[in-house]
């Protein structure tokens, strides 16, 4: 009985330690600072006419053992039954600590790439919620325990989400509201 209790306490202390370490990982973005998306992050299409520019990102305090990063922008409120993935970047190197606003695929660090969004093409796809609705846009950076994810060219954000469950050390997120 003591051995079982000792094992449980050890597992609990390891969980608390990893949670505390993950709590230090931080994400910042001036585009998300006010809690509301600006015109630059609104789509230019689907009935919207915004700048369609990816937000600036800065992250800090990744957990020990971080070997790479992934970035996602997700709208859980999209009227699809499964939300909407607006941006997915994988294979960012461990040396990265952010991305500038409006970054193009050709400007990503060597080896990094964008996956298709739910719009069917890679790259940043700005917000464009249905008129009269307010949606949440969750911007996340994942600290990974692997250098790269060998994903097929046809990989979906849902496949990435499944894989991230096994390779994520920590995640830092920001949420902003968007409407039109």
C-alpha positions in Angstrom: 0.0 0.0 0.0 2.8 2.4 0.8 4.4 1.7 -2.5 1.2 2.6 -4.4 0.8 5.8 -2.4 4.4 6.7 -3.0 3.9 6.1 -6.8 0.8 8.2 -6.8 2.5 11.1 -4.9 5.5 10.9 -7.2 3.2 11.1 -10.3 1.3 14.0 -8.8 4.5 15.9 -7.9 5.8 15.3 -11.5 2.5 16.6 -12.9 2.6 19.7 -10.6 6.2 20.4 -11.6 5.5 20.1 -15.3 2.4 22.3 -15.0 4.4 25.0 -13.1 7.1 24.8 -15.7 4.6 25.1 -18.6 3.0 28.1 -16.8 6.2 30.1 -17.5 5.8 29.8 -21.2 4.3 33.0 -22.5 3.0 34.4 -25.8 2.5 38.1 -26.6 1.1 39.9 -29.6 0.3 43.5 -30.0 -2.5 42.5 -32.4 -4.2 40.6 -29.6 -3.2 42.9 -26.7 -6.6 44.7 -26.6 -8.5 41.4 -26.7 -10.1 42.4 -30.0 -8.9 41.8 -33.6 -7.9 44.8 -35.6 -8.6 45.5 -39.3 -5.2 44.0 -40.2 -6.3 40.5 -39.0 -9.6 40.5 -40.8 -9.9 38.5 -44.0 -10.0 40.0 -47.5 -12.7 37.7 -48.9 -15.7 35.7 -47.8 -17.6 39.1 -47.6 -14.9 40.8 -45.5 -12.4 43.5 -46.6 -9.6 43.6 -44.1 -5.8 43.5 -44.3 -5.5 39.7 -44.0 -2.2 40.0 -42.2 -0.9 37.5 -39.7 -0.4 38.9 -36.2 3.0 39.6 -34.7 4.1 37.0 -32.2 6.7 36.9 -29.5 7.1 34.0 -27.1 9.4 33.5 -24.1 10.3 31.1 -21.4 9.9 27.8 -23.2 10.3 24.7 -21.1 13.6 22.8 -21.0 13.9 20.3 -23.8 12.1 22.4 -26.4 13.3 21.4 -29.8 10.8 23.2 -32.1 7.5 25.1 -32.3 4.2 25.1 -34.0 1.7 28.0 -34.2 -2.0 27.9 -34.8 -4.9 30.3 -35.0 -8.3 28.7 -34.4 -11.9 30.0 -34.3 -13.9 27.6 -32.1 -17.1 29.5 -32.8 -17.2 29.1 -36.6 -20.6 27.6 -37.7 -19.1 24.4 -39.1 -19.5 21.9 -36.2 -15.7 21.7 -35.9 -14.5 25.4 -35.8 -12.2 26.9 -38.3 -8.4 26.8 -38.6 -7.1 30.2 -39.9 -3.4 29.6 -39.7 -1.0 26.7 -39.0 2.8 26.9 -39.0 5.0 23.9 -38.2 8.6 23.1 -37.9 9.7 26.4 -36.4 13.2 25.9 -34.9 14.0 26.0 -31.2 16.0 29.2 -31.8 12.8 31.1 -32.9 11.2 33.4 -30.4 8.5 34.9 -32.5 7.2 35.9 -36.0 6.7 39.4 -37.4 3.3 40.6 -38.5 2.4 39.8 -42.1 5.0 37.2 -42.5 5.0 35.4 -45.9 5.8 31.7 -46.3 9.1 32.6 -48.0 10.1 34.6 -44.9 9.6 31.7 -42.5 12.8 30.2 -40.9 14.4 27.4 -43.0 12.4 24.2 -42.7 9.3 25.8 -41.4 6.1 25.6 -43.4 2.4 26.5 -43.4 -0.3 23.8 -43.6 -3.6 24.3 -45.4 -6.1 26.2 -43.4 -9.8 25.3 -43.5 -10.0 27.5 -46.6 -8.0 24.8 -48.4 -4.8 26.6 -48.9 -1.7 27.3 -46.8 -1.0 30.7 -45.4 -2.8 33.1 -43.0 -6.5 33.5 -43.5 -8.0 36.4 -41.6 -11.1 36.4 -39.5 -14.5 36.8 -41.1 -17.3 35.8 -38.8 -20.9 35.9 -40.0 -22.4 39.4 -39.7 -23.7 40.2 -36.3 -21.7 37.4 -34.6 -18.7 37.7 -32.2 -16.2 34.9 -32.5 -13.2 33.9 -30.4 -9.8 33.6 -32.1 -7.3 31.5 -30.2 -3.7 32.1 -31.1 -1.4 29.4 -29.7 2.3 28.5 -29.8 3.3 25.0 -28.9 6.7 24.1 -27.5 7.6 20.7 -28.9 9.8 17.9 -27.8 10.7 17.2 -31.5 12.6 19.2 -34.0 10.2 18.6 -36.9 7.0 17.0 -37.7 7.1 14.9 -40.9 3.6 15.7 -42.1 2.3 14.9 -45.6 1.7 17.8 -48.0 -2.0 17.1 -47.5 -1.9 17.3 -43.7 -5.0 18.9 -42.2 -5.0 21.0 -39.0 -7.0 18.3 -37.4 -4.2 15.8 -38.1 -1.7 18.2 -36.6 -3.9 18.6 -33.5 -3.9 14.9 -33.0 -0.1 14.7 -33.4 0.5 17.7 -31.1 -1.1 15.7 -28.2 2.0 13.5 -28.1 4.8 16.0 -28.8 3.8 19.1 -26.9 5.8 20.2 -23.8 3.8 23.3 -23.2 1.3 25.6 -25.0 0.9 29.4 -24.6 -2.3 31.0 -26.0 -4.0 34.4 -26.4 -7.7 34.9 -27.3 -9.1 37.9 -29.1 -12.7 38.6 -30.2 -13.6 39.4 -33.8 -16.8 40.7 -35.4 -18.2 42.6 -38.3 
